[in-house]
Amino acid sequence: MQNDYFKLIRTNRNYRLVWSSATASFFGDWFNTIALYVIVQELTGSPLALGTVFITKMLPFAIASPLAGLLTDRFNRRRLMIGTDLLRAVVVLGFLAIDRPGELPLLYALISLQVLLSAVFITARVASLPNITTAEELPVANALSAATWSVILAVGAALGGFATEALGTAAVFVLDSVTFLISAGLIFRAVIPQETDAMEPGSTVGGALRDIVAGWRHMLERPRIARIAFAKALWAAGGGGLVFMLAILGERLVPAAPAVGIGVLYSLRGLGTGVGPIAGRHFLPDERRWPALLGGTVVVCGLVYLAIGLLPWGLWWIALLVGLAHAPSGINWVFSTILLQRRTEDRFRGRVVATQWLLLATTDSLSILTAALLLEVGGLDLRTGILIFAAVEIVGGLLWLAWVVPAERRAAVAPLPG
């Protein structure tokens, strides 16, 4: 099984370049993220202000996703990725100017702009994977990409915490800018074929909107695609608030060095999301069972967070539980991506993938906003907040099992057109 991953990197040059590009930018992103959390906490100490950072990392993604999907289906994906990398390298340097509470609106604006560009890059990269891999390589490529994100989260969050404490936030933002330049250089060397429906000369905004709606119609008319497009949002309903509260929990666990506490918790989160998909693919290779697994993983994630909310808190063993909670969430993420890629034809794939991001980012933002408001003005303590959002995860997963699994079984017995 491990040889599959090494073989893919060794023999598939185009995937190797795209994978290396993502590795570089992921690393800088997690240095950047920990530094942003620390800046906001130092300047405000407000759960709502910190929650706004999380929201501005998700909500603009939701807003931009329909356009990102259209651009990904209509223009050269390789060029889109290079262009957005170069622009992000410039944008992140703007964080160097933030050093007073009155400049928080600028910080939120820069995060939003970075996320808008990332929406195009990520949609183009995910939509490109089936074009640079064989049918046999695609599950391996997705699992490896997710595991890499997780490893970089584990390493980058931990090192980002220590680097922010030792070097300061300015050095971290410069490093992030450099990683985007490295990513652009790697994508420049790749060859990424695609089936592109080029926009006609003189296309109007109305025409673009019709194309976006056509992508949604393509998905909604095919329940096998539509169901899977909701899988990540299912996790985000409770998971968004829980991941947000990890930042506050990390600060509580290590008050003398909050960046370290936050970094450790996010590091173990990354480790869990990396191990989960690899183990899941090894023990459950039958894709016919994956739709049921998507709901079951959400239930398990919620149960582990329920334990975190009920048990006494200590940094290292709570970190281990966080890792255990996010192993199933990593399975949900990777397996839903593979199923969506397989079930969607190339010329619609960008818009369908973008719709998945739209659902995920909107649900995640609402979950985070709810958690932040409850902690800031609702008088809710952190432990109770974790218990509430863990319960949301459990209920959501059970509803998925009750609704989606029977629908998938009926479709397997009597498949509908599309």
PyMOL commands that set and color helices and strands:
alter all, ss='L'
color gray80, all
select helices_A, chain A and resi 2-11+13-43+47-56+59-74+77-97+101-132+137-167+169-188+205-220+223-229+231-253+258-283+287-310+315-343+346-376+382-413
alter helices_A, ss='H'
color red, helices_A
deselect
rebuild
show_as cartoon
